Amino acid sequence: PPDDYLDKVIQSYTYLEEHIIVLENANAEEFDNVVKCNILKSMIGGKYAPVLANNGFV
C-alpha cells in the first residue's frame, strides 16, 4: 500500500488507542491484541489485499 495511506491508518490507530486505554481503565471492554489486529485488518484488508483469517497475528 502507498505510504500516505499507511500513515493515515497509523494516525487513526494512534487516535483509537487513546480511547481504547480509557475504555480499558473503565472496565468497559477488554481490547487485547486480537481486537486491535481485527481493527487494522478491517482498515486495510479490502482496499489492497485480502487478509487471510489465519494470518499468524490472530
mmCIF file of the C-alpha atoms, coordinates in Angstrom:
data_MODEL
# 
_entry.id   MODEL 
# 
loop_
_atom_site.group_PDB 
_atom_site.id 
_atom_site.type_symbol 
_atom_site.label_atom_id 
_atom_site.label_alt_id 
_atom_site.label_comp_id 
_atom_site.label_asym_id 
_atom_site.label_entity_id 
_atom_site.label_seq_id 
_atom_site.pdbx_PDB_ins_code 
_atom_site.Cartn_x 
_atom_site.Cartn_y 
_atom_site.Cartn_z 
_atom_site.occupancy 
_atom_site.B_iso_or_equiv 
_atom_site.pdbx_formal_charge 
_atom_site.auth_seq_id 
_atom_site.auth_comp_id 
_atom_site.auth_asym_id 
_atom_site.auth_atom_id 
_atom_site.pdbx_PDB_model_num 
ATOM 1  C CA . PRO A 1 1  ? 0.000   0.000   0.000  1.00 0.00 ? 1  PRO A CA 1 
ATOM 2  C CA . PRO A 1 2  ? 1.110   3.580   -0.538 1.00 0.00 ? 2  PRO A CA 1 
ATOM 3  C CA . ASP A 1 3  ? 2.936   5.252   2.326  1.00 0.00 ? 3  ASP A CA 1 
ATOM 4  C CA . ASP A 1 4  ? 0.393   8.054   2.701  1.00 0.00 ? 4  ASP A CA 1 
ATOM 5  C CA . TYR A 1 5  ? -2.427  5.539   3.204  1.00 0.00 ? 5  TYR A CA 1 
ATOM 6  C CA . LEU A 1 6  ? -0.393  3.640   5.789  1.00 0.00 ? 6  LEU A CA 1 
ATOM 7  C CA . ASP A 1 7  ? 0.339   6.925   7.552  1.00 0.00 ? 7  ASP A CA 1 
ATOM 8  C CA . LYS A 1 8  ? -3.403  7.607   7.764  1.00 0.00 ? 8  LYS A CA 1 
ATOM 9  C CA . VAL A 1 9  ? -4.035  4.116   9.148  1.00 0.00 ? 9  VAL A CA 1 
ATOM 10 C CA . ILE A 1 10 ? -1.311  4.560   11.757 1.00 0.00 ? 10 ILE A CA 1 
ATOM 11 C CA . GLN A 1 11 ? -2.633  8.001   12.728 1.00 0.00 ? 11 GLN A CA 1 
ATOM 12 C CA . SER A 1 12 ? -6.183  6.746   13.130 1.00 0.00 ? 12 SER A CA 1 
ATOM 13 C CA . TYR A 1 13 ? -4.976  3.722   15.094 1.00 0.00 ? 13 TYR A CA 1 
ATOM 14 C CA . THR A 1 14 ? -2.969  6.007   17.400 1.00 0.00 ? 14 THR A CA 1 
ATOM 15 C CA . TYR A 1 15 ? -6.087  8.106   17.917 1.00 0.00 ? 15 TYR A CA 1 
ATOM 16 C CA . LEU A 1 16 ? -8.144  4.989   18.672 1.00 0.00 ? 16 LEU A CA 1 
ATOM 17 C CA . GLU A 1 17 ? -5.509  3.635   21.031 1.00 0.00 ? 17 GLU A CA 1 
ATOM 18 C CA . GLU A 1 18 ? -6.048  6.572   23.405 1.00 0.00 ? 18 GLU A CA 1 
ATOM 19 C CA . HIS A 1 19 ? -9.761  5.771   23.559 1.00 0.00 ? 19 HIS A CA 1 
ATOM 20 C CA . ILE A 1 20 ? -9.067  2.069   23.995 1.00 0.00 ? 20 ILE A CA 1 
ATOM 21 C CA . ILE A 1 21 ? -6.964  2.863   27.063 1.00 0.00 ? 21 ILE A CA 1 
ATOM 22 C CA . VAL A 1 22 ? -9.818  4.916   28.534 1.00 0.00 ? 22 VAL A CA 1 
ATOM 23 C CA . LEU A 1 23 ? -12.261 2.054   27.932 1.00 0.00 ? 23 LEU A CA 1 
ATOM 24 C CA . GLU A 1 24 ? -9.891  -0.495  29.444 1.00 0.00 ? 24 GLU A CA 1 
ATOM 25 C CA . ASN A 1 25 ? -9.455  1.670   32.529 1.00 0.00 ? 25 ASN A CA 1 
ATOM 26 C CA . ALA A 1 26 ? -13.229 1.950   32.872 1.00 0.00 ? 26 ALA A CA 1 
ATOM 27 C CA . ASN A 1 27 ? -13.507 -1.857  32.556 1.00 0.00 ? 27 ASN A CA 1 
ATOM 28 C CA . ALA A 1 28 ? -15.983 -1.364  29.720 1.00 0.00 ? 28 ALA A CA 1 
ATOM 29 C CA . GLU A 1 29 ? -14.352 -3.914  27.424 1.00 0.00 ? 29 GLU A CA 1 
ATOM 30 C CA . GLU A 1 30 ? -11.049 -5.689  27.177 1.00 0.00 ? 30 GLU A CA 1 
ATOM 31 C CA . PHE A 1 31 ? -9.202  -4.713  23.993 1.00 0.00 ? 31 PHE A CA 1 
ATOM 32 C CA . ASP A 1 32 ? -6.485  -7.288  23.505 1.00 0.00 ? 32 ASP A CA 1 
ATOM 33 C CA . ASN A 1 33 ? -4.173  -7.684  20.528 1.00 0.00 ? 33 ASN A CA 1 
ATOM 34 C CA . VAL A 1 34 ? -6.744  -9.758  18.623 1.00 0.00 ? 34 VAL A CA 1 
ATOM 35 C CA . VAL A 1 35 ? -9.238  -6.884  18.704 1.00 0.00 ? 35 VAL A CA 1 
ATOM 36 C CA . LYS A 1 36 ? -6.538  -4.409  17.664 1.00 0.00 ? 36 LYS A CA 1 
ATOM 37 C CA . CYS A 1 37 ? -5.483  -6.678  14.795 1.00 0.00 ? 37 CYS A CA 1 
ATOM 38 C CA . ASN A 1 38 ? -9.093  -7.002  13.633 1.00 0.00 ? 38 ASN A CA 1 
ATOM 39 C CA . ILE A 1 39 ? -9.416  -3.205  13.581 1.00 0.00 ? 39 ILE A CA 1 
ATOM 40 C CA . LEU A 1 40 ? -6.302  -2.907  11.421 1.00 0.00 ? 40 LEU A CA 1 
ATOM 41 C CA . LYS A 1 41 ? -7.445  -5.740  9.126  1.00 0.00 ? 41 LYS A CA 1 
ATOM 42 C CA . SER A 1 42 ? -10.770 -4.011  8.590  1.00 0.00 ? 42 SER A CA 1 
ATOM 43 C CA . MET A 1 43 ? -8.995  -0.766  7.682  1.00 0.00 ? 43 MET A CA 1 
ATOM 44 C CA . ILE A 1 44 ? -6.561  -2.181  5.101  1.00 0.00 ? 44 ILE A CA 1 
ATOM 45 C CA . GLY A 1 45 ? -7.936  -5.585  4.160  1.00 0.00 ? 45 GLY A CA 1 
ATOM 46 C CA . GLY A 1 46 ? -10.435 -4.840  1.434  1.00 0.00 ? 46 GLY A CA 1 
ATOM 47 C CA . LYS A 1 47 ? -8.636  -1.971  -0.214 1.00 0.00 ? 47 LYS A CA 1 
ATOM 48 C CA . TYR A 1 48 ? -5.249  -3.504  -1.007 1.00 0.00 ? 48 TYR A CA 1 
ATOM 49 C CA . ALA A 1 49 ? -5.157  -7.224  -0.340 1.00 0.00 ? 49 ALA A CA 1 
ATOM 50 C CA . PRO A 1 50 ? -7.367  -9.828  1.236  1.00 0.00 ? 50 PRO A CA 1 
ATOM 51 C CA . VAL A 1 51 ? -6.278  -10.529 4.782  1.00 0.00 ? 51 VAL A CA 1 
ATOM 52 C CA . LEU A 1 52 ? -6.348  -14.232 5.474  1.00 0.00 ? 52 LEU A CA 1 
ATOM 53 C CA . ALA A 1 53 ? -8.145  -15.426 8.588  1.00 0.00 ? 53 ALA A CA 1 
ATOM 54 C CA . ASN A 1 54 ? -5.089  -17.467 9.583  1.00 0.00 ? 54 ASN A CA 1 
ATOM 55 C CA . ASN A 1 55 ? -2.534  -14.701 9.110  1.00 0.00 ? 55 ASN A CA 1 
ATOM 56 C CA . GLY A 1 56 ? -0.408  -15.600 12.147 1.00 0.00 ? 56 GLY A CA 1 
ATOM 57 C CA . PHE A 1 57 ? -1.217  -12.408 14.036 1.00 0.00 ? 57 PHE A CA 1 
ATOM 58 C CA . VAL A 1 58 ? -4.547  -13.632 15.387 1.00 0.00 ? 58 VAL A CA 1 
# 
